[in-house]
Amino acid sequence: MKALGRHLILELYGCSAAALSSVPEVQAAMLKAAGAAGATVIDSIFHHFKPHGVSGVVVIAESHFAIHTWPEHRYAAVDLFTCGAGTRPWAAFRTVRRLFKAAHFSVTSIERGLLPE
C-alpha cells in the first residue's frame, strides 16, 4: 500500500508555560517546524484564549500543522500532517519539542490515504 501522507500526533508535556502562553512564540515555533519539514507555508492563524491557551494552524501546500496549548498544565497537543515524499515531519517534531522545551512526549504516527500501488 502507498500512503498519501503521514500524520504525527504529538503529546508534549512539561513544556515552558511562558512559551505556550505566547501567540508570537507558538506561531514562530510552528512556522519554524514547517521550515524544518521543508514544507511550503501558505498561511497561518493563531488565537489567544483567556485566561490560558493558544490555538493555531499553519496551512502548508503539503497539508497542515495545528496546535492547542494548555500552559497552566504545561501541555501542548500538536498535529503535523504532511503529504508527499519531500517533506520531513519528524524534523518538524524535533523542532517543536525543542522550542517548547518538552520534558516528556509521545508521538503517534499514522499513514493517511492508504492506496494500492
C-alpha positions in Angstrom: 0.0 0.0 0.0 1.1 3.5 -0.7 0.3 6.3 1.8 -0.6 9.8 0.5 0.6 11.3 3.8 1.9 10.9 7.3 0.2 12.4 10.3 2.2 12.8 13.5 0.1 13.4 16.7 2.2 14.8 19.4 1.6 14.9 23.1 4.1 17.4 24.7 4.4 17.5 28.5 6.5 19.6 30.9 6.7 22.4 28.3 7.6 26.0 29.0 4.4 27.6 30.3 5.6 31.0 29.1 6.2 29.8 25.5 2.8 28.0 25.4 1.1 31.2 26.6 2.5 33.5 23.9 0.9 33.7 20.4 4.1 35.1 18.9 6.2 32.2 20.3 3.7 29.5 19.4 3.3 30.9 15.9 7.1 31.2 15.4 7.7 27.7 16.7 5.1 26.2 14.3 6.4 28.2 11.3 10.0 27.0 12.2 8.6 23.5 12.3 7.2 23.9 8.8 10.5 25.2 7.6 12.3 22.2 9.2 9.9 19.9 7.4 10.7 21.5 4.1 7.0 22.5 3.8 5.6 25.4 1.8 3.7 27.8 4.1 0.5 29.1 2.6 -0.9 30.9 5.6 -1.3 30.8 9.4 -3.7 32.0 12.0 -3.4 31.8 15.8 -5.6 32.8 18.7 -5.0 33.5 22.4 -7.7 32.3 24.8 -8.5 34.0 28.1 -7.2 33.2 30.6 -5.0 30.4 29.1 -4.0 28.8 25.9 -3.2 29.3 22.3 -4.7 27.6 19.3 -3.5 27.8 15.7 -2.9 26.3 12.4 -0.3 26.6 9.7 -1.7 25.8 6.3 1.1 24.3 4.1 0.9 23.2 0.5 1.5 19.7 1.7 -1.4 19.8 4.3 -1.3 21.4 7.7 0.2 21.8 11.2 -2.1 22.5 14.1 -1.7 23.2 17.9 -3.6 23.8 21.0 -1.8 24.7 24.3 -2.7 24.4 28.0 0.1 26.5 29.6 -1.4 26.0 33.0 -0.7 22.3 32.6 2.5 22.8 30.6 0.9 20.7 27.9 0.5 21.0 24.1 -1.4 18.9 21.6 0.1 19.2 18.1 -0.8 17.7 14.8 1.7 17.6 12.0 0.1 16.3 8.8 2.3 16.2 5.6 1.7 14.8 2.2 4.3 14.0 -0.4 7.7 12.3 -0.3 9.6 15.6 0.0 8.5 16.6 3.5 10.2 15.7 6.8 7.5 15.6 9.6 10.0 14.1 12.1 12.2 17.1 11.7 9.2 19.3 12.4 8.6 17.2 15.6 12.1 17.7 16.8 11.8 21.4 16.2 8.6 21.7 18.2 9.8 19.5 21.0 13.0 21.6 21.3 11.3 25.1 21.1 8.6 24.3 23.7 11.2 22.6 25.9 9.1 19.4 26.3 10.3 17.3 29.2 8.2 14.3 28.1 6.4 13.4 24.9 4.6 10.8 23.0 4.2 10.5 19.2 1.6 8.6 17.3 2.4 8.2 13.6 -0.4 7.4 11.2 -0.2 6.8 7.5 -3.1 8.6 5.8 -4.7 7.8 2.4 -3.5 4.2 2.0 -3.9 3.3 -1.6 -2.9 0.2 -3.6 0.3 0.7 -5.5 
